[in-house]
Structures are given as structure tokens and as C-alpha cells.
Amino acid sequence: MLATASQLVLRNIDDLTGNVLLVEPLADNLATELQHLAPQLTLSCYSTDAAVAASWSQDTVTLYRDVSPVFSDSFDTVVLFYPKSKEQLAFTLAQLKPVLSATTAVFVTGDNKGGIKSLSSHAQKLGLSANKLDNAKHCLWFALHGDFQQLPQAKAVSFDITAAGETLTLHSLPGVFNHGKLDIGTALLLDNLPDIGKGKVLDFASGCGVVGAMLKRKHPAIELFCSDISQLAVKATELTLAANGLNGTVIAADGLPAQPKQFDCIVSNPPFHTGIKTDYSIVESFIRDSSARLSSNGSLTLVANSHLAYLELLQQAFKKVSIVAKANGFTVYRAS
């Protein structure tokens, strides 16, 4: 099964030549299709998403997963999938500067609902130009031109917050959830964290690491683990923990990390989107898997938009579920 943006890549396959780098593509079968339809191409993939990286992990594809990758080759063609976060486009292009030469053909594809319609004006602000080449399947295909070397090197944003009686320094990167600010839901969660003095504690979907950092600050004896599907979030969490002098293990994982096998407490502001689409299967799997991975006296604490039907999902997986707090359209649940 191919996402529509990936189908548009195949529709314009004649634009691809030589060494081809696919940047932040989707978790589908595009790699297999490209190998079948254009075996003469040499494929590489750069993705900071653990699920995407898994789908592109093939013997015939060179995979780059680090936030700041060290590329082993130059590329004739680069295909960039338009990110949900506009700030991430400039960040990603800056990471690609070592392999963007004057002869590299750069294309951008994306779903109309994902904001790619504004690429021309977005590119202009970056000192680049974007020419629309194709429009099909509610997606667009652009050629991107300009001096990519003039793009400033993107850096993490640092900012301080005060919540739950503590002050923390947070670091964030473009593409991380609520980049550069504390969202309302997480703020409510920080004021209603579980009181856990020891044990293995997981901050799931850690984002910039604010929840994990607050848990470790308030309960220094816990063994902290933080996980996120995004390498960008993993890096931001590592920077946040270091900035506050806190220790924790940070893991890139699609779903709950494989290790440790059991947790005493899981805390999360879980995602309910895959890309731009609402995807409840993520949180359904998270709740079900959390129930199986918690110790006998363990608990799950999560925050969610109040209109989402999380109470029923929690009650299906846990014996005891309570509403800890409600404010500003968000609800904090605790299940054990």
C-alpha cells in the first residue's frame, strides 16, 4: 500500500536519476516499488522516524537515521517529503547541505492537506524558488532551486518553564511536538504527575523531554526512561535532561521500547496522529501494551483532549481508571 504522496513520486519517476536520496518519506512500500520500476537507481533514505526507518531498512537501501547524518555519498536526485512542521523544512535542508551541489536535482512532494500548497512562498522566505511540476491524487510535485548553502545551520531552541513548583530549561528541535513552547495538555499533566518514589518510570512520546525531566527532578530515585518515535525528539530529550543535570535513558522506538520488559509507572501525552491524519490505533496499541508491560502495582497516567474517547479504551485494558483533573479542554487519566 502506498500513500498518495509516494504514488506521486512513482508518477514522476522519470525525474529521478542516479543516486537518489529520499528524505523523511512515509512508512509504506515505496522503496520496493522504486526498486521494481527503476532498478537502475541507487536508493538511500534519510529519516528521523523509527517506523519509517524500519520500512526502509532493506539490503539495497542505504539508511541514514541520525539527526545530523554523515552522508557517505553524493546524490544526483533528492526527493523531500514536505513536513507537517514548516520549521522542519529549513532544518532538514540545512542538514542536507553537504550533499546538495549545484547539479543535484531537488524535488518536494506532499499532500495538499499537509501545507505543501504554500511551498512557493515558504521557499521564497528561505531564499529559494519552487516550481510546481505536477498535481495529482490531492498531492503536489515541486522542483526546488537555489543556493542551499546559504541556509543557516539550524539549532535547538532553548527556553525555560516554571510548572508544578519547579523551573526547567527545555531544548527543542523543529519537528518536535509543540516546538519551542509548553502546550496546554502537557502543562496540566505536569501539575498532576503520579507520586512515585522509586522504580522504572517511562515518559512515552517524550517530545522535548519535559515530562521525564519533571519526574526525575521531583523523584530523583526513579530510574527514568524516555522514548519517542522521532530521533528529533530523542535528541531534544537528551539535551533537556543534560541542561538540567538529570540522568535518564532515551530510546527511539515505534511504540513502547523493547527494554526494560516491565515498568512501574508510565506517563504520557500520547500522539493521536500519523502525519496529518488522525490515527487512534496509536493510542489503542499504547494503552493495551502499557497494561501488559506494567508491574502488578504499576500505573499509567496520560493526558488527552477531553473529546477523545480514551476513558472507554482505558477501562477495557485496566481494572481501575480515574479522572485526576480536567481543565481547558484536556483530561488527565490514571489507570492501574
Long-range contacts (C-beta under 8 A, 24 or more apart in sequence): 1-28, 1-29, 2-28, 2-29, 2-30, 2-33, 3-28, 3-30, 3-111, 4-111, 4-137, 4-138, 4-139, 5-81, 5-82, 5-109, 5-110, 5-111, 5-139, 6-30, 6-33, 7-137, 7-139, 8-109, 8-134, 8-136, 8-137, 8-139, 8-140, 8-141, 9-34, 9-79, 9-109, 9-141, 10-34, 10-37, 11-134, 11-136, 11-137, 11-141, 12-107, 12-133, 12-134, 12-141, 13-37, 13-38, 15-77, 15-105, 15-107, 15-133, 16-41, 16-77, 16-79, 17-41, 17-76, 17-77, 17-105, 18-42, 18-75, 18-76, 18-77, 19-44, 19-73, 19-74, 19-75, 19-76, 19-77, 20-44, 20-75, 20-76, 20-77, 20-78, 20-79, 21-45, 21-46, 21-75, 21-77, 21-78, 21-79, 21-96, 21-99, 22-46, 22-56, 22-79, 22-81, 23-47, 23-78, 23-79, 23-80, 23-81, 23-92, 23-96, 24-48, 24-49, 24-52, 24-80, 24-81, 24-83, 24-88, 24-92, 25-52, 25-56, 25-79, 25-81, 26-52, 26-81, 26-275, 27-51, 27-52, 27-54, 27-55, 28-55, 29-55, 31-55, 31-56, 31-58, 31-61, 32-58, 35-60, 44-71, 44-73, 44-75, 46-95, 46-96, 48-175, 48-230, 48-231, 48-232, 49-229, 49-230, 49-231, 50-229, 50-230, 50-231, 50-252, 50-253, 50-254, 51-229, 51-254, 54-254, 65-231, 65-252, 66-231, 67-95, 67-173, 67-231, 67-232, 67-235, 68-95, 69-95, 71-98, 71-99, 73-99, 74-99, 74-101, 74-104, 75-99, 75-104, 76-103, 76-104, 76-105, 77-104, 77-105, 77-106, 77-107, 78-104, 78-105, 78-106, 78-107, 79-107, 79-108, 79-109, 80-106, 80-107, 80-108, 80-109, 80-144, 81-108, 81-109, 81-110, 82-108, 82-109, 82-110, 82-111, 82-114, 82-115, 82-116, 82-119, 83-175, 84-114, 84-115, 84-175, 84-275, 84-276, 85-174, 85-175, 85-179, 86-115, 86-118, 86-122, 87-174, 87-175, 87-179, 88-174, 88-175, 88-232, 89-122, 89-126, 90-126, 90-151, 90-152, 90-154, 90-174, 91-154, 91-173, 91-174, 91-175, 93-126, 93-148, 93-151, 94-151, 94-152, 94-153, 94-154, 95-154, 96-148, 97-148, 97-149, 97-151, 97-153, 100-148, 100-149, 105-143, 106-143, 106-144, 106-145, 106-148, 107-133, 107-141, 107-142, 107-143, 107-144, 108-141, 108-142, 108-143, 108-144, 109-139, 109-140, 109-141, 109-142, 110-139, 110-140, 111-138, 111-139, 111-275, 111-276, 112-138, 112-139, 112-140, 113-138, 113-276, 114-275, 114-276, 116-140, 116-142, 126-151, 127-151, 156-235, 156-236, 156-239, 158-243, 161-210, 163-187, 163-190, 163-191, 163-214, 164-190, 164-191, 164-193, 164-214, 164-218, 166-214, 166-217, 166-218, 168-210, 168-213, 168-214, 168-217, 168-240, 168-244, 169-240, 169-243, 169-244, 170-208, 170-209, 170-210, 170-213, 170-240, 170-243, 171-208, 171-209, 171-236, 171-239, 171-240, 171-243, 172-207, 172-208, 172-236, 173-232, 173-233, 173-235, 173-236, 174-232, 175-230, 175-232, 176-207, 176-208, 176-230, 176-232, 176-233, 176-236, 177-205, 177-207, 177-208, 177-233, 177-269, 177-271, 178-207, 178-208, 179-208, 182-210, 183-269, 184-328, 184-329, 184-330, 185-269, 185-303, 185-304, 185-305, 185-330, 186-210, 186-211, 186-269, 186-303, 188-303, 188-325, 188-327, 188-328, 188-330, 188-332, 189-267, 189-269, 189-301, 189-302, 189-303, 189-332, 190-214, 191-325, 192-301, 192-303, 192-324, 192-325, 192-332, 193-218, 193-267, 193-301, 194-265, 194-267, 194-299, 194-301, 194-334, 195-219, 196-222, 196-264, 196-265, 196-299, 197-221, 197-222, 198-222, 198-223, 198-264, 199-223, 199-263, 199-264, 199-265, 199-295, 200-225, 200-260, 200-262, 200-263, 200-264, 200-265, 201-225, 201-263, 201-264, 201-265, 201-266, 201-267, 202-226, 202-227, 202-256, 202-257, 202-263, 202-265, 202-266, 202-267, 203-227, 203-237, 203-267, 203-268, 204-256, 204-266, 204-267, 204-268, 204-270, 204-286, 204-290, 205-229, 205-233, 205-268, 205-269, 205-270, 205-271, 206-233, 206-234, 206-237, 206-250, 207-233, 207-236, 207-237, 207-269, 208-233, 208-236, 208-237, 208-240, 209-233, 209-236, 209-237, 209-238, 209-239, 209-240, 209-241, 209-248, 209-250, 210-240, 211-267, 211-268, 211-269, 212-237, 212-240, 212-241, 212-248, 213-240, 213-241, 213-244, 213-246, 215-267, 216-241, 216-246, 216-247, 216-248, 217-244, 217-246, 222-265, 224-248, 224-249, 225-249, 225-250, 225-251, 225-257, 225-260, 225-263, 226-250, 226-251, 227-251, 227-252, 227-253, 227-256, 227-257, 228-252, 228-253, 229-253, 229-254, 229-255, 229-271, 255-285, 255-286, 255-289, 256-286, 256-289, 256-290, 256-293, 261-293, 262-293, 262-294, 262-295, 262-298, 263-293, 263-294, 263-295, 263-298, 264-294, 264-295, 264-297, 264-298, 265-294, 265-298, 265-299, 265-300, 265-301, 266-290, 266-293, 266-294, 266-298, 266-299, 266-300, 266-301, 267-300, 267-301, 267-302, 268-300, 268-301, 268-302, 268-303, 269-302, 269-303, 269-304, 270-302, 270-304, 272-304, 272-308, 280-308, 283-308, 283-310, 283-313, 284-313, 287-313, 287-314, 287-317, 287-335, 288-317, 290-317, 291-317, 291-318, 291-335, 294-336, 297-336, 298-336, 299-334, 299-335, 299-336, 300-333, 300-334, 300-335, 300-336, 301-332, 301-333, 301-334, 301-335, 302-332, 302-333, 303-330, 303-331, 303-332, 303-333, 304-330, 304-331, 304-333, 305-329, 305-330, 305-331, 306-330, 306-331
